[in-house]
Amino acid sequence: MPRLRRLSGKEVIKILREFGFEIYNQKGSHVKLERITSNGQRQRLVVAVHGNKPIRIGTLRSIFCQASEFVPEDELYPHFYTES
């Protein structure tokens, strides 16, 4: 059964950068990412970064759900889930 990987905030940001998101602001441990589509629409996400500590599972699931509004879920899935 697929399980969420244990990812740190830095790892999540690296994944989202592969899909065109860039850091546009940071306040404390929260990093705001944004990408602008070809039609000028702004797509924004927030990721908590606490060093190299893994993000809690519920928070990670929430980030995945929010990101899947902008990126096809089947493209995100291999980055966030493992088959074992």
C-alpha positions in Angstrom: 0.0 0.0 0.0 1.4 3.4 -0.9 2.7 5.6 2.0 3.7 9.2 2.2 7.4 9.6 2.2 9.0 11.4 5.2 10.1 14.6 3.5 11.7 17.8 5.0 10.5 21.2 4.0 13.7 21.7 1.9 13.0 18.5 0.0 9.4 19.6 -0.7 10.6 22.9 -2.0 13.1 21.1 -4.2 10.3 18.9 -5.6 8.0 21.9 -6.2 10.8 23.8 -8.0 10.9 21.0 -10.6 7.3 22.1 -11.4 8.2 25.7 -11.9 7.5 27.1 -8.4 10.0 29.7 -7.1 10.4 31.2 -3.6 8.9 34.7 -3.5 8.8 35.3 0.2 9.7 33.9 3.6 8.5 34.8 7.1 10.1 32.8 9.8 9.9 29.1 9.0 7.2 29.5 6.3 8.4 29.7 2.7 5.9 31.0 0.1 6.3 29.6 -3.4 4.7 30.9 -6.5 4.6 30.2 -10.2 2.9 32.3 -12.9 1.1 30.5 -15.6 1.3 31.5 -19.3 -2.1 33.3 -18.9 -0.8 35.3 -16.0 -2.5 33.4 -13.2 -0.5 33.3 -9.9 -0.4 29.9 -8.2 0.9 30.0 -4.6 1.8 27.4 -1.9 3.2 27.7 1.6 5.7 25.2 3.0 7.0 25.1 6.6 10.8 24.6 6.8 12.2 23.5 10.1 15.8 22.6 9.2 16.1 19.0 8.0 13.3 17.8 10.3 10.6 15.9 8.4 7.3 17.6 8.0 4.4 16.0 9.9 2.4 13.5 7.8 -0.9 15.5 8.0 0.9 18.7 7.0 2.7 16.9 4.2 -0.6 15.5 2.9 -2.1 19.0 3.0 0.8 20.4 0.9 0.3 17.5 -1.5 -3.4 18.2 -1.9 -2.9 21.9 -2.4 -0.1 21.3 -4.9 -2.3 18.9 -6.8 -4.7 21.8 -7.5 -2.0 23.2 -9.8 0.1 20.2 -10.8 -1.5 16.9 -12.1 -1.6 14.5 -9.2 -0.1 11.6 -11.2 3.0 13.8 -11.7 3.3 14.7 -8.0 2.5 11.3 -6.7 5.9 9.6 -7.2 7.7 12.4 -5.4 5.4 12.3 -2.3 4.5 8.6 -2.1 6.4 5.3 -1.9 5.1 1.9 -2.9 6.4 0.1 0.2 
